[in-house]
């Protein structure tokens, strides 16, 4: 009888401990805000309609942009609007496209509208708008209460929010690029393969060289800004200072390739930065 009673007590303690741990974890998640965004059309239209193939692509994109998202889901078309991360109450999705609102809400996000003209999602204009969210240049009413803010590109959503927060011990957490890039020039070369990045690359290179002359270093391993965790408010002022610098460089040079600027301008902020290997933070897409 005593053995049974002792066993019952042990099991009860373990159950209560598990319940308490879960309650603490849920309480911690209330202090977390997850941000993501998509600016522009849901389906990109060709920039130039100078052939029958381009005309057909333009027509398909136009039709798909006006079809209800449930129809697109039924047709098996992958949406750029992902479901919100699991078990996170404060998830905010920013866009300038009101047509996305129903889908955003259906998928568990709060919809946050930013007024601006709609362009292709991969355009310079749309890409620069995304930097407003990524680098916290937006009204913070939605997340000013948060102790942790986690930004994720819409194609790089992770459900491991608790692990991300646990890893973030210095102030800002992000991943290194999956492919090893030991210098800023590796990122510059890769960026030349995309039209929106190469357009203002000459000005960008001039900016880099000016900073190098002032003592910045080219030999800084490139980090991926697709997921960035900010630990607030302990490092609030320094975090905002770095974010302002990177965002302002993007806007000044009309250069949405923010990883170049992050690689350079983050160097004085190493004391609040922690980068991990890409494999340490899992995303749904694997990116």
TORTORGU-216476 format. One record per residue: residue number from 1; x, y, z of N, C-alpha, C in turn. Coordinates in steps of 0.05 Angstrom, whole numbers, always signed. Layout:
REM TORTORGU-216476
 seq     nx     ny     nz    cax    cay    caz     cx     cy     cz
 NUM      X      Y      Z      X      Y      Z      X      Y      Z
...
//
This chain:
REM TORTORGU-216476
 seq     nx     ny     nz    cax    cay    caz     cx     cy     cz
   1    +17    -24     +0     +0     +0     +0    +17    +25     +0
   2    +38    +25    +17    +56    +48    +19    +71    +52     -8
   3    +78    +30    -21    +92    +32    -47    +74    +44    -68
   4    +48    +36    -68    +29    +46    -87    +24    +76    -83
   5    +22    +84    -57    +18   +112    -50    +42   +129    -58
   6    +66   +118    -53    +90   +132    -61    +92   +136    -91
   7    +84   +115   -106    +84   +117   -135    +64   +137   -145
   8    +41   +138   -132    +20   +158   -139    +30   +186   -134
   9    +44   +191   -112    +55   +217   -106    +75   +226   -126
  10    +93   +207   -134   +114   +213   -154   +101   +221   -180
  11    +82   +205   -189    +68   +210   -214    +54   +237   -213
  12    +41   +243   -191    +27   +269   -188    +46   +292   -190
  13    +70   +289   -177    +90   +310   -178   +100   +315   -206
  14   +104   +293   -221   +114   +295   -249    +93   +308   -266
  15    +67   +301   -262    +46   +313   -278    +43   +342   -273
  16    +44   +350   -247    +42   +378   -239    +66   +394   -250
  17    +89   +381   -249   +113   +395   -260   +111   +400   -290
  18   +100   +380   -304    +97   +383   -333    +76   +404   -339
  19    +54   +405   -324    +34   +426   -328    +45   +453   -322
  20    +60   +456   -301    +72   +481   -294    +92   +491   -315
  21   +108   +472   -325   +128   +478   -346   +114   +488   -371
  22    +92   +474   -378    +76   +483   -401    +64   +510   -397
  23    +54   +515   -373    +42   +542   -367    +63   +564   -369
  24    +87   +558   -358   +108   +578   -360   +116   +583   -389
  25   +118   +562   -405   +125   +565   -433   +104   +581   -448
  26    +78   +575   -443    +57   +590   -456    +57   +619   -447
  27    +63   +624   -422    +65   +652   -412    +88   +667   -426
  28   +110   +653   -430   +133   +665   -444   +126   +672   -473
  29   +110   +654   -486   +103   +659   -514    +85   +683   -517
  30    +71   +691   -496    +54   +715   -497    +71   +740   -499
  31    +97   +738   -492   +115   +761   -494   +131   +761   -520
  32   +122   +745   -539   +135   +742   -565   +117   +752   -587
  33   +129   +767   -605   +115   +776   -629   +130   +766   -654
  34   +115   +754   -672   +127   +744   -697   +118   +762   -720
  35   +136   +772   -736   +130   +789   -758   +138   +776   -784
  36   +121   +780   -804   +128   +772   -831   +114   +791   -851
  37   +118   +787   -877   +107   +806   -895   +108   +796   -924
  38    +91   +808   -940    +93   +805   -969    +82   +831   -981
  39    +97   +843   -998    +88   +868  -1011    +87   +863  -1042
  40    +65   +872  -1053    +62   +869  -1082    +40   +849  -1089
  41    +40   +842  -1115    +21   +822  -1125    +27   +795  -1113
  42     +6   +779  -1110    +11   +752  -1100    +27   +735  -1120
  43    +20   +739  -1146    +35   +726  -1168    +47   +747  -1185
  44    +73   +745  -1190    +87   +765  -1205    +81   +765  -1234
  45    +78   +789  -1245    +74   +792  -1274   +101   +797  -1287
  46   +105   +789  -1312   +130   +795  -1325   +135   +824  -1328
  47   +160   +833  -1325   +166   +861  -1326   +162   +872  -1354
  48   +168   +856  -1374   +165   +864  -1402   +148   +843  -1417
  49   +128   +853  -1431   +111   +835  -1447   +119   +839  -1476
  50   +140   +824  -1484   +151   +828  -1511   +152   +802  -1527
  51   +136   +783  -1518   +134   +757  -1533   +107   +744  -1526
  52   +100   +724  -1541    +75   +710  -1536    +77   +696  -1509
  53   +100   +684  -1502   +103   +670  -1477   +100   +690  -1453
  54   +111   +714  -1456   +109   +734  -1435    +80   +743  -1432
  55    +66   +746  -1455    +38   +754  -1455    +21   +733  -1440
  56    +27   +708  -1446    +12   +686  -1433    +17   +686  -1403
  57    +42   +690  -1395    +49   +691  -1367    +35   +714  -1353
  58    +34   +737  -1367    +20   +761  -1356    -10   +755  -1351
  59    -22   +741  -1370    -51   +734  -1368    -55   +715  -1345
  60    -39   +694  -1343    -41   +675  -1322    -38   +688  -1294
  61    -18   +705  -1292    -13   +719  -1266    -37   +737  -1259
  62    -48   +751  -1279    -70   +769  -1274    -95   +754  -1264
  63   -100   +731  -1277   -123   +714  -1269   -119   +703  -1241
  64    -95   +693  -1235    -89   +681  -1209    -90   +702  -1186
  65    -83   +727  -1193    -83   +748  -1173   -112   +755  -1164
  66   -132   +749  -1180   -159   +757  -1173   -176   +733  -1164
  67   -165   +708  -1167   -180   +685  -1157   -179   +683  -1127
  68   -201   +674  -1114   -201   +670  -1085   -180   +650  -1077
  69   -168   +654  -1053   -146   +637  -1045   -154   +608  -1041
  70   -180   +604  -1034   -189   +576  -1031   -189   +561  -1057
  71   -195   +575  -1079   -195   +563  -1106   -166   +556  -1113
  72   -148   +574  -1107   -119   +569  -1113   -109   +546  -1096
  73   -117   +544  -1071   -110   +521  -1054   -120   +495  -1066
  74   -145   +496  -1075   -157   +472  -1086   -143   +463  -1112
  75   -131   +482  -1126   -116   +476  -1150    -88   +467  -1144
  76    -80   +468  -1118    -54   +459  -1110    -32   +479  -1115
  77    -39   +505  -1118    -18   +526  -1122     -7   +535  -1096
  78    +19   +536  -1093    +32   +543  -1068    +29   +573  -1064
  79    +20   +581  -1040    +15   +609  -1034    +40   +621  -1021
  80    +43   +647  -1026    +65   +662  -1012    +56   +670   -984
  81    +31   +664   -977    +22   +669   -950    +23   +643   -934
  82    +42   +641   -915    +44   +616   -900    +26   +616   -876
  83    +19   +593   -866     +5   +592   -839    +23   +604   -818
  84    +11   +618   -799    +27   +630   -777    +41   +608   -761
  85    +63   +615   -748    +77   +595   -731    +58   +583   -710
  86    +63   +558   -704    +46   +544   -685    +48   +556   -657
  87    +25   +558   -644    +23   +565   -615    +33   +593   -608
  88    +33   +611   -628    +41   +638   -622    +17   +657   -627
  89    +10   +671   -606    -14   +688   -608    -10   +713   -623
  90    +14   +725   -620    +19   +752   -632    +35   +749   -658
  91    +21   +743   -679    +34   +740   -705    +23   +761   -724
  92    +40   +778   -735    +32   +801   -751    +43   +799   -779
  93    +25   +801   -799    +33   +799   -827    +27   +825   -841
  94    +49   +837   -852    +46   +864   -864    +45   +862   -894
  95    +28   +879   -906    +26   +879   -935    +13   +905   -944
  96    +17   +911   -969     +4   +934   -982    -18   +924  -1001
  97    -24   +898  -1000    -43   +886  -1018    -67   +877  -1001
  98    -89   +892  -1003   -113   +885   -987   -126   +859   -996
  99   -121   +851  -1020   -132   +826  -1030   -122   +802  -1014
 100   -100   +805  -1000    -89   +783   -985   -101   +781   -957
 101   -117   +800   -949   -125   +801   -921   -140   +776   -912
 102   -160   +767   -927   -176   +744   -919   -158   +719   -914
 103   -139   +715   -933   -121   +692   -930   -103   +695   -907
 104    -92   +719   -903    -75   +724   -880    -89   +718   -853
 105   -113   +727   -851   -129   +723   -826   -136   +693   -823
 106   -143   +680   -845   -150   +652   -845   -127   +635   -836
 107   -103   +644   -842    -79   +628   -836    -67   +635   -809
 108    -82   +650   -793    -74   +654   -765    -58   +679   -758
 109    -55   +697   -778    -40   +722   -773    -59   +745   -768
 110    -49   +766   -755    -63   +792   -755    -54   +806   -780
 111    -72   +818   -795    -65   +832   -820    -59   +861   -814
 112    -36   +870   -823    -27   +898   -819    -23   +911   -846
 113    -39   +931   -852    -38   +943   -879    -18   +967   -879
 114     -2   +968   -899    +16   +991   -903     +9  +1003   -930
 115     +2  +1028   -930     -7  +1042   -955    +16  +1047   -974
 116    +14  +1037   -998    +34  +1042  -1019    +24  +1030  -1045
 117    +36  +1038  -1067    +28  +1027  -1093    +37   +998  -1095
 118    +21   +982  -1109    +27   +953  -1112    +44   +949  -1137
 119    +65   +934  -1133    +83   +926  -1155    +88   +896  -1153
 120   +105   +886  -1171   +113   +858  -1168   +126   +853  -1141
 121   +122   +829  -1131   +134   +823  -1105   +164   +822  -1105
 122   +176   +818  -1128   +205   +817  -1130   +218   +843  -1139
 123   +202   +864  -1142   +212   +890  -1151   +228   +903  -1129
 124   +244   +923  -1137   +259   +939  -1118   +241   +952  -1098
 125   +219   +964  -1108   +200   +978  -1090   +189   +960  -1069
 126   +179   +937  -1077   +167   +918  -1058   +188   +907  -1039
 127   +212   +901  -1049   +233   +891  -1032   +241   +911  -1011
 128   +242   +936  -1018   +250   +957   -999   +228   +961   -978
 129   +203   +957   -986   +181   +959   -966   +184   +937   -945
 130   +193   +913   -954   +197   +891   -935   +218   +897   -914
 131   +238   +914   -922   +259   +921   -903   +248   +938   -879
 132   +226   +952   -884   +213   +967   -863   +205   +949   -840
 133   +195   +925   -848   +186   +906   -828   +210   +891   -815
 134   +227   +882   -833   +250   +866   -824   +268   +882   -804
 135   +271   +908   -809   +288   +924   -792   +273   +943   -773
 136   +248   +935   -767   +232   +948   -746   +228   +978   -751
 137   +223   +986   -776   +219  +1014   -783   +189  +1020   -785
 138   +173  +1004   -772   +144  +1007   -773   +133  +1015   -746
 139   +108  +1024   -745    +95  +1031   -720    +95  +1006   -702
 140   +105  +1010   -678   +109   +987   -660    +85   +982   -641
 141    +62   +994   -647    +39   +991   -630    +32   +961   -626
 142    +35   +945   -647    +28   +917   -645    +47   +901   -627
 143    +72   +909   -626    +91   +892   -612   +108   +907   -591
 144   +100   +931   -583   +117   +945   -564   +117   +932   -536
 145    +98   +914   -532    +97   +899   -506   +116   +876   -506
 146   +126   +867   -530   +140   +842   -533   +168   +844   -522
 147   +176   +823   -508   +204   +820   -499   +221   +809   -522
 148   +208   +793   -539   +223   +781   -562   +207   +786   -587
 149   +221   +796   -608   +209   +800   -634   +224   +782   -654
 150   +210   +765   -668   +222   +747   -688   +212   +754   -715
 151   +229   +764   -733   +222   +769   -760   +228   +745   -777
 152   +210   +738   -796   +215   +715   -814   +205   +723   -842
 153   +221   +718   -862   +212   +721   -890   +188   +701   -893
 154   +170   +708   -911   +147   +691   -915   +154   +663   -925
 155   +177   +660   -937   +186   +634   -946   +205   +620   -926
 156   +209   +632   -903   +227   +621   -883   +214   +620   -856
 157   +190   +609   -855   +176   +608   -830   +185   +584   -813
 158   +190   +588   -788   +198   +567   -769   +177   +565   -747
 159   +173   +540   -738   +155   +536   -716   +170   +532   -690
 160   +197   +534   -691   +213   +529   -667   +219   +556   -653
 161   +199   +571   -647   +202   +597   -635   +216   +596   -608
 162   +207   +577   -592   +219   +574   -565   +249   +569   -567
 163   +257   +552   -586   +286   +546   -589   +301   +571   -599
 164   +289   +586   -616   +302   +610   -626   +307   +630   -604
 165   +287   +633   -587   +289   +652   -564   +311   +642   -545
 166   +311   +616   -540   +332   +604   -522   +360   +609   -533
 167   +363   +608   -560   +389   +612   -572   +398   +641   -571
 168   +379   +659   -569   +385   +688   -570   +393   +698   -543
 169   +419   +697   -537   +429   +705   -510   +443   +732   -510
 170   +446   +744   -534   +462   +769   -535   +446   +793   -543
 171   +423   +789   -556   +407   +811   -565   +395   +807   -593
 172   +412   +799   -612   +403   +793   -639   +413   +765   -647
 173   +395   +749   -657   +403   +722   -667   +395   +719   -696
 174   +412   +709   -712   +406   +702   -739   +424   +679   -748
 175   +420   +670   -773   +436   +647   -783   +457   +656   -802
 176   +479   +640   -804   +498   +644   -826   +485   +634   -851
 177   +494   +644   -874   +486   +633   -899   +493   +603   -900
 178   +475   +587   -912   +479   +558   -913   +504   +551   -928
 179   +509   +566   -950   +534   +563   -965   +555   +582   -953
 180   +578   +572   -947   +598   +587   -933   +608   +611   -951
 181   +604   +635   -941   +613   +659   -954   +631   +675   -935
 182   +657   +673   -937   +675   +685   -917   +678   +715   -919
 183   +670   +727   -942   +674   +756   -944   +650   +769   -957
 184   +649   +795   -954   +626   +811   -966   +626   +808   -996
 185   +650   +805  -1008   +651   +803  -1037   +638   +778  -1048
 186   +637   +757  -1033   +622   +733  -1041   +592   +739  -1044
 187   +582   +755  -1025   +554   +763  -1026   +549   +782  -1050
 188   +567   +800  -1055   +565   +818  -1077   +563   +802  -1104
 189   +581   +783  -1107   +581   +767  -1132   +555   +752  -1135
 190   +545   +740  -1114   +520   +725  -1116   +496   +744  -1123
 191   +497   +768  -1112   +475   +787  -1116   +474   +796  -1145
 192   +496   +795  -1159   +496   +804  -1187   +479   +787  -1205
 193   +470   +764  -1195   +453   +746  -1211   +424   +754  -1211
 194   +416   +774  -1195   +388   +783  -1194   +385   +812  -1203
 195   +366   +816  -1220   +363   +842  -1233   +358   +865  -1212
 196   +342   +860  -1192   +336   +881  -1173   +360   +888  -1156
 197   +379   +870  -1153   +403   +875  -1138   +425   +888  -1154
 198   +428   +880  -1179   +450   +889  -1196   +446   +918  -1206
 199   +421   +927  -1207   +415   +953  -1218   +431   +975  -1205
 200   +434   +975  -1179   +449   +996  -1164   +474   +985  -1151
 201   +485   +964  -1163   +509   +951  -1150   +533   +969  -1151
 202   +536   +985  -1172   +560  +1003  -1173   +560  +1022  -1149
 203   +537  +1034  -1143   +536  +1052  -1120   +541  +1036  -1094
 204   +531  +1011  -1093   +534   +995  -1070   +564   +988  -1065
 205   +578   +982  -1086   +607   +976  -1084   +622  +1001  -1075
 206   +615  +1024  -1085   +627  +1049  -1076   +623  +1053  -1046
 207   +599  +1047  -1037   +592  +1049  -1008   +610  +1030   -992
 208   +613  +1006  -1001   +629   +986   -987   +658   +995   -985
 209   +669  +1004  -1008   +697  +1013  -1008   +701  +1037   -989
 210   +682  +1055   -988   +684  +1078   -970   +686  +1069   -941
 211   +669  +1049   -934   +669  +1038   -907   +695  +1023   -901
 212   +705  +1009   -921   +730   +994   -917   +753  +1014   -911
 213   +753  +1036   -925   +774  +1057   -920   +772  +1068   -892
 214   +748  +1067   -880   +744  +1077   -853   +750  +1056   -831
 215   +759  +1032   -840   +766  +1012   -820   +748   +988   -818
 216   +726   +988   -833   +709   +964   -833   +724   +941   -848
 217   +716   +917   -844   +730   +894   -855   +713   +878   -875
 218   +726   +871   -897   +712   +855   -917   +709   +825   -909
 219   +728   +817   -892   +729   +789   -883   +710   +784   -859
 220   +685   +785   -865   +665   +779   -844   +645   +760   -856
 221   +642   +737   -844   +625   +716   -855   +596   +726   -859
 222   +585   +720   -882   +559   +731   -889   +537   +716   -874
 223   +518   +732   -863   +495   +722   -848   +470   +724   -865
 224   +451   +706   -860   +426   +706   -874   +405   +721   -858
 225   +393   +741   -869   +374   +758   -855   +345   +749   -859
 226   +341   +724   -868   +314   +714   -872   +299   +709   -846
 227   +314   +704   -824   +303   +702   -798   +321   +718   -779
 228   +309   +737   -765   +324   +753   -745   +307   +754   -720
 229   +320   +747   -698   +307   +748   -672   +319   +772   -656
 230   +301   +789   -646   +310   +811   -630   +301   +807   -601
 231   +319   +810   -582   +312   +807   -554   +309   +836   -543
 232   +284   +843   -537   +278   +869   -527   +270   +867   -498
 233   +272   +888   -481   +283   +914   -487   +311   +918   -477
 234   +324   +897   -468   +351   +900   -455   +371   +913   -474
 235   +369   +906   -500   +388   +918   -519   +373   +936   -539
 236   +351   +946   -531   +332   +960   -549   +346   +982   -565
 237   +361  +1000   -552   +373  +1023   -565   +394  +1014   -585
 238   +411   +994   -578   +431   +985   -596   +420   +970   -620
 239   +399   +954   -614   +385   +940   -636   +374   +959   -656
 240   +360   +980   -647   +348   +999   -665   +369  +1015   -680
 241   +392  +1020   -667   +414  +1034   -680   +424  +1019   -705
 242   +429   +993   -701   +438   +976   -723   +417   +974   -744
 243   +392   +969   -736   +370   +967   -756   +368   +992   -772
 244   +370  +1015   -759   +368  +1041   -773   +390  +1043   -794
 245   +414  +1036   -786   +437  +1038   -804   +434  +1021   -829
 246   +425   +996   -825   +422   +978   -848   +399   +987   -866
 247   +377   +994   -853   +353  +1003   -869   +360  +1029   -885
 248   +373  +1048   -872   +379  +1073   -885   +398  +1069   -909
 249   +416  +1050   -906   +434  +1044   -929   +418  +1032   -952
 250   +399  +1014   -946   +383  +1002   -967   +367  +1024   -982
 251   +355  +1043   -967   +339  +1063   -979   +356  +1084   -994
 252   +378  +1092   -982   +395  +1112   -995   +406  +1103  -1022
 253   +413  +1077  -1023   +425  +1066  -1047   +405  +1051  -1065
 254   +380  +1051  -1056   +359  +1036  -1071   +368  +1007  -1076
 255   +380   +996  -1055   +391   +969  -1057   +378   +950  -1036
 256   +360   +932  -1045   +347   +915  -1026   +363   +891  -1017
 257   +388   +888  -1027   +404   +866  -1018   +417   +872   -991
 258   +400   +869   -970   +408   +879   -944   +430   +862   -931
 259   +434   +838   -941   +455   +821   -928   +483   +833   -933
 260   +486   +848   -954   +512   +862   -959   +516   +882   -937
 261   +496   +898   -932   +498   +920   -912   +500   +908   -884
 262   +486   +887   -879   +487   +874   -852   +515   +864   -847
 263   +527   +851   -867   +554   +840   -865   +574   +862   -857
 264   +570   +886   -867   +588   +908   -863   +581   +923   -838
 265   +557   +933   -836   +549   +951   -815   +545   +939   -787
 266   +542   +912   -787   +539   +899   -761   +565   +896   -745
 267   +587   +901   -758   +613   +896   -746   +617   +910   -719
 268   +609   +936   -715   +612   +948   -689   +593   +938   -668
 269   +574   +920   -676   +553   +911   -658   +557   +881   -651
 270   +581   +871   -654   +586   +842   -650   +579   +834   -621
 271   +580   +852   -603   +574   +845   -575   +545   +839   -570
 272   +527   +847   -589   +499   +840   -585   +489   +820   -606
 273   +508   +810   -623   +501   +792   -645   +509   +763   -639
 274   +492   +744   -646   +499   +716   -645   +488   +703   -670
 275   +506   +692   -686   +498   +678   -710   +503   +648   -707
 276   +485   +632   -717   +487   +603   -715   +487   +591   -743
 277   +496   +566   -745   +495   +552   -770   +466   +549   -780
 278   +462   +549   -806   +435   +548   -817   +419   +524   -808
 279   +433   +502   -802   +420   +477   -794   +409   +479   -765
 280   +417   +499   -750   +408   +500   -722   +380   +512   -719
 281   +370   +525   -739   +343   +535   -739   +328   +524   -763
 282   +309   +506   -758   +294   +493   -779   +272   +511   -790
 283   +268   +511   -816   +245   +524   -828   +229   +504   -843
 284   +204   +511   -848   +186   +492   -862   +196   +487   -890
 285   +206   +507   -903   +215   +505   -931   +242   +493   -934
 286   +258   +493   -912   +285   +484   -914   +304   +505   -923
 287   +294   +530   -928   +312   +552   -937   +326   +565   -914
//
